[in-house]
Amino acid sequence: MRHLPTRTTRTGPRRVIGALTAGLLCAAGIAFPAAADSPEPAPAQASAAGAQAGSGLALTPPMGFNNWNSTHCRAEFNESMVKGIADIFVEKGLKDAGYQFVNLDDCWAKPQRNADGKLEADPTRFPNGIKAVADYVHSKGLKLGIYTSAGTKTCDSVGLPGALGHEYSDAQQFADWGVDYLKYDNCNNQGVDAKERYTTMRDALAATGRPIVYSICEWGQNKPWEWAAELGNLWRTTGDINDSWSSMLSIMKQNLPLAAAAGPGHWNDPDMLEVGNGGMTDTEYRTHFSMWSVMAAPLLIGSDLRKATPETFDILSNHEVIAVDQDPLGKQGTVLSSDEGRWVVSKELRDGSRAVALFNETGSAQRISTTASAAGLPRAAAYTMRDLWEHTDYNTAGGISATVPAHGTVLLRVAADREWASHPPAAELGLDGSPLVEAGRTAPLTTTVTDLGRTPALKVSAALTGPSGWQVRAGSATTAAALPTGRALTTRWRVTAPAGTATGTYDLTLTAQYRSPAGKRVRSSVPFQAHVVVAPPAGGGYVSDLPQLSASNGYGPVEKDTSNGESAAGDGNPLTIGGEVYAKGLGVHADSTVEYYTGGACTTVTARVGVDDEKGAKGSVAFEIRADGTKAASTGVLTNAMPAQPVTADVSGAQVVRLIVTDGGDGDDSDHADWGDLRITC
């Protein structure tokens, strides 16, 4: 379910009271004048408030920790945990890497204010109070953050006190405790104008005289990137992230177009990091960290570092990737291209170099390429290109290209410098075609090793390896004495999966070895995923009964024969469009792509499509069917007010059929889409 004012726990979603309309407030006689403890700012205070955004705070995106993604409001969120995180920051080198803030989220407070109208810490979680925790964090050379909401209550279902009507009192209390960062949420806001609510807290923070980084958590509902730079240091551009590939991808896509709004002291915030929480692979977490850094996003660790794996620490402490995020020029990366899920994003850095992210959102390895010129670099004889995950330098004649694993990102730093000749040439390892293999049958594959460098690659060799029991045999040369700029070693292979191999994805690895003219040895590998497939049944049938090649979904998993439902697998309802129920089909959430192997044996795909009734009057989507990358059918924008629409696609001869749903152009909130009565004829 896509519903912004919902905080989701590991035991299921918990709804909170949304904003009431102004009309209801008037009818109920409710108003929110300045409270007795929240006086209007004096002229001097107002003047200071006006300088909040230019106060010298958060000149680079804030880095730190927030407990919400790993603990929510469970009992494990307490003083001991917070102090333990501060200790780990120091012990594991995260402080040295730039992480500074240890931030408390919801549920730190008692359910009621005291007799003086003041906030008090939950005595079970924080028996020594917030100031004691701040003092401990400060003793480690770190800073403390705290949370409240720009409403009468916070977002937790318990209903802890919010700051609406208490802004000046609460801000002063935070300052007195030694708080250095405020996350100001959006729940229970009583319909009061967002800019008004967030302006009042801006003024209240300025009136304290204490430098407090101001994080506006308005969920992007009122386009804060258009107005919040005058108020705060960062603003949420989206709803809450969750620990899934689909959630991270959806949020990234919403945040990428907003680059023009970001800069020193004022940042787009696509929400906290999920790295290490377990819902994604390490490849996906590296993408998460890479893309947040290219977007100049705040880097707020959302995993319990007391339980983190070495791989998690390796990702979070990559100094070279962090340097991209923290570059003092303060520019957010801009999208150069995004064709068919192959993204190129370039970020200008202060030293004149460019960080270039080659990001693959698809479920199979993809060649992604650009040039130094397209990335914004001046013309030069050659360039130095550093891989920020491999920590290796190469030279390139100007091409920036890589075969990127499924859901992976290659992050490069490219510069026009005079040292390029001291580095070995870059080589692109590639695979021609999609590795679709039927068990017991031999499939042809072709690999390439291409010299991108200005200098030649010498004594080049290529090797392809597969799972145990698979046969991988070369049908042409696997070596070349030399590859000049732009030339490739092309090798044809015959790959056989043993009879009886189950359908699914299996790892293949292409490895290249070569030498630079100076004799430096280079060894580079790229993983591919081979898909063991079965031919579709003669005559065809319901598509939901066929194995999927790959699937991505905007929120939660793709559901078979039910609607999208909430965020967990299997929580959907009967597929229903305009009151008509379908026993078979797929329930998805925009943006969504589902792929099926058809092996050239099928002719037609049919369905009845639309927005599922479970979202009431909300949601707008568009459907598309592609055959081997060619559009075979599409709809216009469909809304919940429309009945199911028929769609028919000619997929004759296609090896792969792709079912795509995109949002209707108004964002992906509530975009639950159904492929009802989805059939294929073979």
N, C-alpha and C positions, 0 to 999 in steps of 0.2 A: 504494500500500500504506500502511496506517495501522499503524505499528509504532513505539512511542515510543522504544525505545533504539537507533534507527537514525539515524546522521548521514548525510545525503545530499549528495554532491558533484555537480558538473556532469557528471561522467563516469559517474554512476550511484550507486546506494545502496551504502554500505559498512556491513555489520553489525558490531556489536561484541558482546562477550560480555555477556550479560544477567546479572541477579542470580541466584546459585545459591540453592537453598532451604536453610533452616537444617538440615534433615535430612541433605542431602548434605554440608554442611560438617562436621557431627558425624561422619558416616561416614568422611570423608576425614581426620579428625583436625585440621581447620583451625580455629584460633581467632584472635581479634584482641584480645589484651590491650593495655593501654597500652604503647607501645614505650618503650625506654630514653630516647629523645629526646622523648617525649611524656608527661611526668609528669602525674599527676592534679593539678588546680589546688589551690593552697593556699586556705584559707578566704577570704583577702582577694581572691584572684583570682576565686573563685566569686562573691563578692559583686559584684565589678565586672562579671562576666559577666551577672549577673542584670539589670544596668542597660543591656545592649547595645541592646535595642529602644527604650529611652527615652533614648538617649545624645545626642539632638539631631541625629543624622545623618538625611539624606534626609527632611527635614520637608516637602519637596515631591518629586514623583517625579524620580528621577535623569535627567539629560539628558546625552547624550554620543554616543560612537561605539563600535562593536564591529566587528571586521573579518570575522567568520565568514560572514555572508550574502553578501559579495561575493568573498571570496578562499578560503574554507575553508582547507585546509592547503597550498595551492599556494605555489610559491617566492616569489611576489610579496608574500606576507606577510612583512615583514622590518622592520628598523630604519628604513630609508629611508622606507618607506610610513608607518609610525607617526609619524615626525617630520613628514612631509609633511602628514598629517591635522591635526596640532597647528598647523602653519603656516596651513593653510586655515581652521581655526576662527577664527583671529585676522584673517586677511586678508579673509575673506568675511563677517565680522560674526556668525558663528555663536556665538562666545564671548559677544558682547554680547547675543545673543538668549537666552542661558541655557545653552548647551551647555558642559559642564564636564569630563566624563570622556573620556579616550582609552583604550579598553579592549582588551587583548590577549585573544584567545580561544585555543583549543587549538593545539598544535604550536609553542609558543614554547620548549619545554624540550628538553634532550637525552634520549635514550631511557633512560638509566640515571642513577641518583643517583651522586655521587662516593663516594670511599672513606669519607668522614665521614657519608654518608647524606644529603647536602645536594643540593638541586636546582641544576642549572646551565642557563644559557640555551644554546640551539642556537647554536654559534659561527658558523655560516654565516648564519643569519637575524639574529642579534644579536651581532656580533663584539665589541662593547664592553660587553655585559652589560645586565641589566635596570635596574640602578641608573642607568647612564648615560642610558638612555631616560627613566627617571622624572625625572632631573634636567633633561633638555631640556624635557619636557612641563611640569614645574613652572616653568621659566624663562619660559614663555608665560602663566603665571597659570592653568594648567589642572591636572588631576589624572590619575593613571595607574591603570588597573585591570588585573587579571590574572585568570587562569583556572586552576582545577584541578578534580578530581573527588573526590567523597566515596566513593572506591573505591580498589582497588589500582592501577588504571590509568585514564587518561582515555578519552574516547569515540573518539578517532581510532584507526583500525585498526592503526597502528604500535604502539600500546600504550605511551604515555608515562606516567611515574610519577604515580600519584594520591596523595592525602593520607591515605587510610585507614591509621591506625596511626602517622602522622607529623604529626598536626595541629599540635601545639605547635611543633615544629621548623619546619615550613613556614610557619606563621603568623608566627613571629618573623623568618624569612628575608624574607617579604614586607614586613614592617614595616621591616626594616633596609634594604631596597631603596628604600623610600619609596612603597610601594603604598598607594593610597587606596580601592580598591574590589576586592572579591573575588567573582567568579562561581564558584559551587561546584556542579558538575554531579553526575550520578547514576549514571554508568556503572560497571560492574564492582564493584558495591557488596557482593558476597559475601553477600547476604541479610541483612546487618545492618540492624536496624530504622532506618528513615529518621530519625525524630525523634532517636534516639540519636546517629546520625552527624552530623546537623546541629547538635545541641546541643554536641557535643565541639568542633567548629570554632568555634561561637559563643564558647565559653569560651576557646579558644586565641587568638582574635582579641582578646578583652577583656584577656587576660593580657599582651599586648604593650604596652598603654598607648597605642597609636596609633589614632586614629579611622579605621576602615576600614569603608566601606559594605559590607554583607553581603547578597549576592544568592543566594538559595537556588534552584537550578535542578533541582528534583525532578520536573518535568514534570506536576505535579498528580496524581500517582499515588496519593498517600495524603492527599489533600485538605488541602494545607498551609495553605489559608486558614482552617482551623479551629484550627491550633496554631502556625503559624510566626511570628505576630506577637510572640511571646515570645522568638524566636530571632534573626530577621533583619529587614532593612529592606524586602525585597521577595522574592517567591516566584513562580516560574513556575506558572501555572495550567493549562498545556497542553503538548502536545508541540511540536516545532520547527515554526516557520513556514517556508513556502517562498514564492517570488516568484510567486504566482498568486492570482487572485481567489478561487478556491474555498478555498484554504488560509487566506487572510486572513479570509474570511467565516466559516469554520468556527471559527476561533480566537476571533473576536469574539463569536460566539454562546455559546461556552463561558465566556467571561470576563464578559459582561454581567450574569449573575445573581448575581455574587459581590460586589456593591457594598458590602454591609454590612461586609465584612472590611477594606476599605481605609480609610486615614487617615494623618495625618502620621506619618512614620517607618516605616510598614508598608503596602506597596502590593501589589495584584494585578499580576502581570507576564505579559501575554499574548505575550511575546517581542518581539524587536527589529523595527525598521522595515525594510521592503523598498523604501521610496520611492526611485526612481531606478535600480533594478536591471534594469528593462526588460521584466519579465514582465506588467505591468499598464499600463493607460492612465493618463494624467495625471488623468482624472476619478476613476479607481479609487484612485490614490495620494492624491488629496485626501480621498477617503472614509477611506482607511486612516489618514491623519494626523488627520483630524477626529475619528474614532471613538476612536482611542487617546487623544486629548486629553480627550474627554468622559468616557472611562473612567479618567481620572487615572492613565494607564499611564506607566511609564518611557518616555522618548523617546530610544532609542539608535539612531542612524543606522547602517544596515547596508549602505550603498552606498559605493563607492570615490569619494570626493569629488574626487579628482584627475581623474576622468573625467565628473563630473556636468554635466548640462545646466543652462542658466539656469532652466528650468521646475522642475527638482529643487530648486535653491536657493530658488526662490520659495516652494515648498511648505514646505520644512524651516525657512525663516526667517520664516514668517508670525507676527509677534509677537502678534497678537490671538488666534490659535488657541493658540499656546504659553501665553498668559496664562490660558486656560481650563484647560489641563493643570496649570499651576503655581499655580493659585489657592491661597492659604494656608489656606483653610478645609479643604481636603484631602478633599472628598467626591467619591466616584465617582458618575457619572451613573446614574440608574435608568430602567428601561424603563417608559414610560407606555402604549405600545401597539406591536403588531407584526403587525397583521392583513395577511395576504396579501403579506408581504414589505415592507410600508410601516411603517417603524420611527419611533417618536418617543421620544427619550431626553432627559431633563432633568437638568441638573447645577446644584445650588445653589452660588452663589458668595458670597464673604465680604461683598461690598458689598450683598447682598440681591437682586441680579439673578439671572437664570437663563440658562445656556447651553442652547439647545434645538437638538438635531440632528434634522433630518428626513432620514432615510436610506432610499434606495430600493434594495433588493437585487435587484429584478426586472430583466428584460431590456428593458423599455419604460418610457417616462416615466409617472410616477404622481403623482396629487394626494395630498399628505400634509398632514394638518392636526391642530391641537390648539388650545388656548386658553391665555391667560396664567394663568387661574385653575387649569387642569389642570396647568400647569407649576409651580405653587406660589407664584405671585405674588399679592399682596393686591389686593382690588378697587380699581380706579382709573378715572377718566374716560377715560384713554387711557394708552398706554405708548410708550416709545421702543424701537424694534427695530433692531438693527444687524446687517447682514450681514457676517460676519467674513472672507469671501473677496472680496466686492465692496468692503468698507471703506466702506459707505454707511449712513447713518441714515435711518429712516422713522418715522412714527407709525402706530400701530394702535389700533383701538377695542377690541381684545382678541383678535381672531382671529390665529392664527399658522398660515399656510398657504402652500404653494408647490407648483407642479408640478415635480417633481424628475426630472432625466434618469436614464436607466438607469444603475444602479450609482453614482449620484451622492449627494451629501450637501449639503444647505443647512444651514449652521451659523450660528445667530443668537444674539445676546445681547440679552435682553429685560429691561427695567427699568421699574418704576413711578416715573417721575421727573417733575419739573415742567417739563422742557424739551421735552416731546413736541411742543408746538405749533410749535416752530421747525423741525421737520423735515417734509418732504413726506409725503403719505399713502403707505402701502405699497399696492402693487397686485399681485394674484396673476394670473399668466398661465396659462391652462389650455387643454387640448385635450379635447374630449368624444369618447369612443370611442377605439378602437385604430386607428392608421393602417395598415390593411392594403389594399394596392393591387395589383390585377392589371394587368400590363403591357398598354398599349393600351386600357385601360378607365378611365373616369372614376369616381373615388371621392369621396363627400362627406365633408367634415371640418367640424367646428364648433369655433371658438376663443372664449375668453372673456377679458376683461380686467376684473377685479373690484376695486373699491376696498375695501381692508381698513382704511383709515385712519379717524380721527375727523373729518378734514377732507376736503372734496371734491377729486376730481381733475378738472382743467379741461383743455379742448382735447385730448381723448383720441383717439389714433389707433392702429390695429392694422395690421400688415403681416405676411404669411406668404410666405416665400421657400423655394424648393426647389433641387434640383440643376440644372445647366445642361441645357437641353433639355426640362425638365418644364414643364407648363402649370399655373399656379396662379391661379385666377380667383375673385374675390369675388362671392358671390351675394346679399349683403345689406350693410348699412352697415358701413363700416370706421372711422367717426368718431363721436364724441359730444361735445357741448358741455360737459357736466359729468356726473360720476358721484358721487352722494352715497354715504355709507357703506353698504356692502353691495350696491350696485347694480353691474351688469356691462354692458359692451359685448359683445354676442354677434354673431359674424360667421360666416356659412356660406360655405364655400369648396368649389370643385370642383377636384380635383387629378388630373392625368393624367400617368402615366409613359409615355414613348414605347414603342411596340410593340418587342419584342425586348429590353427592359431585363432584365438578368439578375436572378434571384432574389437576395435579400440585403437588407441594411439601408442606408438612404439618409437623409441629414440634411435635415430641415426646420427652419426657425427662425421662431418667432413673436416679433415685436418690437413693443413698445408704447411710445408717447411721450405724455407729458402734462405739465401744470404744476401746481404747488402754488398755493394761494390767494395766497401771497406772490410768485408769479411764477417760482419755481425750476423749471427744466426737468429732467425725469427721462426717461431712456431705459433700457429694460430688455428683455432678450432671454432666451428659453428655447429650448434646442435639443430637438428631438424626433427620433425615428428612425422613418421610414416603412419598412414591410416590403413589399418587392415579392414577391408570392407567386404560386404557380400552383395552380390547382384540383387536388384529389387525383384520381388516375386513376379512371375509371369502373370500378366493381367493387372498388376498393381494392387491398390487397396487404400486403406486409410494411412495417411502419412505419419500420424502419431504412433503407428505400430512399427515404423521403420527406425533403425538405429541412426542417431544423429552423428554427423561428422564433427560438428562444432556448434556451440550455442552461446550467445551473449545476450544479456537482458538488462534493461534499465533499472529494474528493482526486483530483487528476488530471482529465483530460477525460472526458466521456461517450464510451464506445467503441461503435462499430457492429459488431455480429455477433461480438464477443469480450467477455471479462470486463473488469473495471476494470484488472486487473494492478497495476503499480506506479504511479509518478506521471507517466511520460512518455506521450505519445500513441502508440498503436499497440503497446503492450507487453503487451496482454492475452492470455489463453488462451482456448480454446474455452469457450463458455458451458456450465457444468456445475452442475446442482443435484441432489443426492442420487444422483450417479452417472449421471444422464441428461444427454446432450449435446444442445444446440440449435444448429443451424446459423445461425439468424437471431435477431436481437433486439438488446437494448442491455445493456451492462455499465456500472453506475454505482456510486457510493459515496455513502452518506447524509452530509449532506442533499443531495438532488438534485431538480431540476425541469427537465423537457424539454417544450417547447411545439411543437405542430404546427398548421398552418392546415388546416382542413377545410371551410371555406366553406359550412357548412350542408348539405353534400352527403352526409355519412356517417352511419351508423346505429349501428355496433357496434365496440368494441375488445375484443380477447381476448388473453390471454397466459397463460403459466405462469411463476410468479414464486417467488423465494426467494433465500437467501444462497448465493453461489457456493462451490463446494467448495474453491477455492484457499485459503480461509482456515481449513481444518481445522475445529476445533470452535468457532471464534470467530465473532462477529458476530450481531446481531439487528436486524431492520429491519421497517418497515411500509410497505405500498404503497397508493397512492391514485390514482384517475383522476378528473379534473375536466373538465366540459364547460361552457365559458364561465363558469367560476368556481363552478359547482354540483357538489357531490360526486356522481359517478355510480357509483363502486365503491370499495371499500377492503378491506384485509385486516386482521386483527389482527397482533400481533407474530409474526414468523417467525424461526426460528433455523436454524443450520446442521444441526441434528439432524433437521429436518423435510424431507420430500420437497417437490418443487415443488407449488405450490397453483394451481388454476385461478382466473382472474379474468375477469369479463365486465362491460362497461360499456355502457349505452345512451347514445350521444352524439348522438342525432338532433337535427338543426337547429343544432348548435353550430358557431360560427365557428372556435373554437380549442379544441383538446384538450390538456390538461396532464397529464403523467405525473410523479408525485411519489413520492419515497422519503424517509422520515424514520428516525432511529435508533429502536431499540426501547426507549428510556428509560434505557439504561445507558451512554450516551456513544457516540461514533461510531467507536471503535477497531475496525478490521477489518470494518466494515460494507459489504462488497462485495455488491451486490444485482444480480440478473439479471432482465431482462424477456425471458424465453425465448419463442420462437415468437410474437412480438408482431405481431398482424395487425389491420387495419382494414377494415371493409366499407363501401363507398360506392355 
